Amino acid sequence: MSPAEKRSATPGRRTDKRRHIDPTTCERDYTDEELDFMRAIDDYKHRSRRLFPTWSEVLEVLKGMGYRRGAG
């Protein structure tokens, strides 16, 4: 058995290195609106398995939250 096969056959704990939003570790107080946005982005990243969403994807999240561009 090759070393790669041994590693894949070894039962192990899956580690999740993703960081979760923890506003208590930041120096500023976030508004409820900001926290909602951060959670929406974090949820999107988790569902899409993308660590760094594109700006188009960020806009998609915003629109999903009800954002509509105003006049001007």
Number of C-alpha atoms within 10 A of each C-alpha: 6 6 8 9 9 10 10 9 10 9 8 8 6 6 6 6 6 10 8 10 12 8 12 9 7 9 7 8 10 13 9 9 9 11 15 13 16 16 14 17 19 19 14 18 17 12 9 10 10 11 12 10 16 10 9 9 14 17 13 15 18 15 12 11 12 9 11 9 7 5 4 3
